Amino acid sequence: MRALVTGATGFIGSHLVEELQRRGFAVRCLVRKASQTRFLETLGVELVPGDYQDPGSLQAAVGDVDYVFHLAAVLTALNWEAYRRANVEATKNLLAACLAWNPGLRRFVFVSSISAAGPSEKGRARTEDDPSTPISDYGRSKLLAEQAVESYARRFPVVIIRPPNVIGPRQRELLEAIRLIRRRIVPVIGTGEPQTSLCYVGDVVEALILAAERPRAAGRTYFLADPRPYAWREINQAIARALGIRGPVLKIHYPVQILVAALSEAAARFGKKRPRLTRNYVRSARFQEWIYDASRIRRELGFETKTGLEEAVAKTVAWFRAKG
């Protein structure tokens, strides 16, 4: 089987490429000129240059593959137009390329986000049947991309996966948290009550491959989530335990986090780069709940998460230490 992976230089994408290759897939990765491809080169996968805004350049990538896993996306941007181009237009152009040059595609797997669905109500996990109410430009762009994917469902089989907050080695935000907590600096996030669903990256990858291979997944949308929700502080506490941090720490409270995020956004605008932290991200972590019911994918595809928070954090910290 041949699989195309977009966003292969990213967190989830890099893990997906490794697992597909381990299972014997011939893996092709669509990469932009500016992509850092050193890790992919060590795996020996096929790298095909392309530009999502130039549909003709996508032919070589999609032409003879069995599966397309579309993970490429912009998570933080300076304005709506940047989100629209990277997340909506890019997806539409990739779908059009598949129809033009590979209409017999077995499955188009689109990796969306819980941000497309929007936050959950207090005390109730959101399901796939609930109306989508995104509250950020990123979420709105991913919802529009989902709608584009759904519009192709009569042309070739598609499936949409909405991962929650994903943790594991190479996850940028978790690595930043590890660096801070190792210095005994702990951001105080959320209310202390369960506010978010989580999923380990290895479990996410397993779900993506199931979504590609199982006939029943065609045309469906699935949430992914560990069966129990978590408080943000539980994640920090798990990191501290994995690092062996005990005793007093410096706690960074919400007002300081907002200030740091504002400075990050200002620096990004000045340097014309994506911000590392945004005020919207800080606010959503404090005031919103992001809890999702993943019973549909368990029921229909037999998917079960295997890695809980403690093990996921321990694996990430071990990778961080090995990396130096």
C-alpha positions as a printed Julia matrix, in Angstrom:
324×3 Matrix{Float64}:
   0.0    0.0     0.0
   1.15   3.53   -0.76
   0.29   6.42    1.55
   0.72  10.16    1.17
   1.2   12.12    4.39
   0.97  15.9     4.48
   2.27  17.71    7.54
   4.83  14.93    7.94
   7.39  17.28    9.48
   4.97  18.09   12.31
   4.3   16.4    15.63
   1.57  13.88   14.77
   2.63  13.57   11.14
   6.15  12.44   11.97
   4.82   9.71   14.27
   2.33   8.61   11.6
   5.09   8.31    9.0
   7.15   6.13   11.34
   4.25   3.79   12.09
   3.11   3.48    8.47
   6.63   2.61    7.47
   6.89   0.07   10.3
   3.73  -1.61    8.97
   5.18  -1.94    5.5
   3.56   1.01    3.74
   5.44   2.85    1.02
   5.28   6.38    2.44
   5.38   9.59    0.46
   5.53  12.99    2.13
   4.39  16.24    0.55
   6.81  18.93    1.72
   7.14  22.65    1.12
  10.4   24.31    0.19
  10.81  25.76    3.68
  10.17  22.44    5.45
  12.79  20.97    7.76
  13.07  17.45    6.36
  16.18  16.07    8.07
  14.21  13.65   10.26
  12.2   12.35    7.31
  15.38  11.9     5.32
  16.75   9.59    8.04
  13.65   7.4     7.58
  14.27   7.05    3.84
  10.71   7.98    2.82
   9.89   9.59   -0.5
   9.83  13.38   -0.34
   7.83  15.25   -2.98
   8.01  19.06   -3.1
   4.72  20.87   -3.58
   2.84  24.09   -2.97
  -0.78  23.91   -1.82
  -1.51  27.19   -3.58
  -0.26  25.7    -6.87
  -2.61  22.76   -7.6
  -0.5   21.6   -10.52
   2.43  20.94   -8.21
   0.35  18.4    -6.27
   0.01  15.88   -9.1
   3.23  14.03   -8.33
   2.22  13.71   -4.69
  -1.29  12.3    -5.08
  -0.98  10.46   -8.38
  -0.68   6.8    -7.43
  -1.27   6.49   -3.7
  -3.92   4.38   -1.99
  -4.42   6.62    1.03
  -4.02  10.33    1.75
  -3.52  11.49    5.33
  -3.93  15.26    5.36
  -2.4   16.68    8.54
  -0.77  19.87    7.23
  -2.22  22.95    8.92
  -1.4   26.28   10.5
  -2.22  26.32   14.22
  -1.28  29.93   14.97
  -1.33  32.81   12.5
  -1.4   36.59   12.52
  -4.76  36.99   10.75
  -7.78  35.18    9.32
  -6.46  35.24    5.76
  -3.42  33.21    6.79
  -5.67  30.59    8.43
  -7.98  30.53    5.4
  -5.18  29.99    2.9
  -3.3   27.39    4.92
  -6.2   25.39    6.3
  -9.14  25.9     3.93
  -7.74  26.66    0.49
  -4.91  24.17    0.87
  -7.38  21.41    1.74
  -9.64  22.29   -1.19
  -6.71  22.24   -3.59
  -5.49  18.89   -2.3
  -8.97  17.39   -2.66
  -9.24  18.74   -6.21
  -5.85  17.25   -7.05
  -6.94  13.85   -5.74
 -10.09  13.98   -7.87
  -8.17  15.02  -10.97
  -5.23  12.62  -10.73
  -6.33   9.83   -8.4
 -10.14   9.42   -8.49
  -9.77   5.79   -7.35
  -8.3    6.84   -4.02
  -9.18   4.33   -1.3
  -9.49   6.87    1.52
  -8.86  10.54    2.27
  -8.24  10.92    6.0
  -8.53  14.5     7.19
  -7.06  15.35   10.57
  -9.16  18.17   11.93
  -9.36  19.36   15.55
 -11.67  19.69   18.51
 -11.36  23.43   17.8
 -13.62  22.88   14.78
 -16.33  21.57   17.11
 -15.84  24.18   19.79
 -15.71  23.86   23.58
 -18.01  21.59   25.53
 -20.7   22.58   28.0
 -19.81  22.31   31.66
 -20.54  18.82   32.95
 -21.27  17.34   29.52
 -18.93  15.79   26.97
 -19.51  17.0    23.4
 -20.44  14.39   20.77
 -20.09  14.37   17.0
 -23.83  14.99   16.65
 -23.69  18.34   18.47
 -23.69  21.48   16.29
 -20.19  22.88   15.74
 -19.51  26.2    17.47
 -15.84  27.12   16.99
 -14.65  30.14   18.96
 -11.32  30.86   17.26
 -10.15  31.65   13.74
  -8.21  28.4    13.78
 -11.34  26.45   14.71
 -13.44  28.23   12.1
 -10.85  27.47    9.42
 -10.76  23.79   10.36
 -14.55  23.58   10.26
 -14.6   25.08    6.75
 -11.94  22.57    5.74
 -14.1   19.76    7.15
 -17.01  20.98    5.04
 -14.79  20.92    1.96
 -13.82  17.33    2.73
 -17.45  16.33    3.2
 -18.34  17.83   -0.19
 -16.09  15.2    -1.84
 -17.63  12.24   -0.02
 -19.56  11.11   -3.13
 -16.4   11.17   -5.25
 -14.08   9.09   -3.08
 -14.21   7.81    0.52
 -13.37  10.42    3.16
 -13.18  10.39    6.95
 -12.64  13.2     9.46
 -10.74  12.73   12.71
 -10.91  15.33   15.49
  -8.07  14.74   17.96
  -8.14  16.5    21.34
  -5.03  17.91   23.01
  -2.4   15.37   21.97
   0.64  14.62   24.11
   3.85  12.74   23.41
   7.45  13.15   22.26
   8.0   16.12   19.89
   4.88  17.97   21.07
   6.02  21.58   21.25
   3.76  22.87   24.02
   4.5   19.91   26.29
   8.22  20.33   25.71
   7.95  23.99   26.7
   6.15  22.92   29.87
   8.89  20.37   30.63
  11.58  23.04   30.21
   9.76  25.41   32.56
   8.95  22.85   35.23
  12.51  21.53   35.17
  13.47  25.07   36.25
  10.75  24.91   38.95
   8.53  27.35   37.07
   4.92  26.14   36.89
   2.15  27.91   34.9
  -1.1   27.7    36.88
  -3.61  26.72   34.18
  -7.34  26.25   34.47
  -9.57  25.84   37.49
  -8.18  22.62   38.95
 -11.23  20.71   37.71
 -11.2   18.41   34.63
 -11.27  20.7    31.6
  -9.74  18.81   28.69
  -9.7   15.52   26.86
  -6.29  14.08   26.01
  -4.86  11.4    23.75
  -1.34  10.01   23.43
   0.19  10.48   19.99
   0.68   6.75   19.48
  -3.02   6.17   20.07
  -3.88   8.97   17.63
  -1.76   7.32   14.96
  -3.51   3.99   15.57
  -6.88   5.7    15.12
  -5.79   7.35   11.86
  -4.74   4.04   10.36
  -7.98   2.37   11.49
  -9.9    5.23    9.88
  -8.06   4.61    6.61
  -8.49   0.85    6.53
 -11.9    0.13    8.07
 -14.76   0.26    5.51
 -17.26   1.53    8.1
 -15.25   4.72    8.66
 -16.04   6.12    5.21
 -18.06   9.31    5.44
 -17.81   9.51    9.22
 -16.45  12.05   11.69
 -14.82  10.87   14.91
 -13.61  12.44   18.14
 -10.58  10.89   19.8
 -10.13  11.01   23.56
  -8.93   9.1    26.58
 -12.05   7.83   28.42
 -11.51  10.27   31.32
 -10.97  14.04   31.12
  -8.1   15.78   32.89
  -7.38  18.99   34.74
  -4.59  21.04   33.21
  -2.83  20.98   36.58
  -2.76  17.17   36.48
  -0.53  17.42   33.4
   1.9   19.74   35.19
   1.89  17.49   38.24
   2.62  14.44   36.08
   5.53  16.29   34.46
   6.91  17.26   37.86
   6.72  13.65   39.04
   8.44  12.37   35.9
  11.2   14.95   36.38
  11.53  14.17   40.08
  10.67  17.76   41.03
   9.66  18.12   44.69
   9.38  21.06   47.02
   8.62  24.72   46.3
   8.14  26.05   42.78
   7.49  29.45   41.23
   3.88  29.59   40.08
   2.98  31.73   37.06
  -0.64  32.87   37.33
  -3.14  33.91   34.68
  -2.38  37.68   34.51
   1.3   37.01   33.86
   0.43  34.38   31.24
  -1.76  36.91   29.43
   1.08  39.44   29.48
   3.56  36.91   28.1
   1.09  35.9    25.36
   0.54  39.55   24.39
   4.3   40.07   24.13
   4.57  36.88   22.05
   1.92  38.17   19.65
   3.61  41.56   19.38
   6.98  39.97   18.66
   5.36  37.76   16.02
   3.78  40.75   14.29
   7.06  42.62   14.33
   9.0   39.67   12.98
   6.15  38.52   10.68
   6.23  35.08   12.26
   3.66  32.91   13.99
   3.29  33.6    17.74
   4.53  30.89   20.09
   1.73  31.7    22.56
  -1.54  33.6    22.07
  -3.96  35.27   24.47
  -6.78  33.24   22.94
  -4.96  30.02   23.87
  -4.43  31.2    27.46
  -8.05  32.31   27.83
  -9.49  29.11   26.37
  -7.41  26.97   28.75
  -8.64  28.96   31.74
 -12.3   29.59   30.94
 -13.39  26.82   28.54
 -13.92  23.09   28.83
 -12.7   20.83   26.01
 -14.16  17.43   26.87
 -15.34  14.98   24.19
 -17.14  11.67   23.96
 -15.14   9.19   21.86
 -17.62   6.31   22.15
 -18.48   6.43   18.43
 -15.0    5.43   17.26
 -14.8    2.78   19.97
 -18.16   1.37   18.94
 -17.73   1.52   15.16
 -14.0    0.89   14.67
 -13.03  -0.87   17.88
 -10.55   1.85   18.79
  -9.31   1.96   22.38
  -6.71   4.26   23.89
  -3.82   2.33   25.42
  -1.67   5.03   27.02
  -2.82   7.11   29.98
  -1.49  10.45   31.18
   1.27   9.2    33.48
   2.77   6.87   30.88
   2.42   9.44   28.09
   4.21  12.12   30.12
   6.89   9.66   31.26
   7.61   8.71   27.64
   7.79  12.37   26.65
  10.13  13.3    29.5
  12.35  10.3    28.67
  12.54  11.46   25.06
  13.3   15.02   26.19
  16.16  13.8    28.39
  17.57  11.58   25.64
  17.42  14.49   23.24
  19.54  16.52   25.65
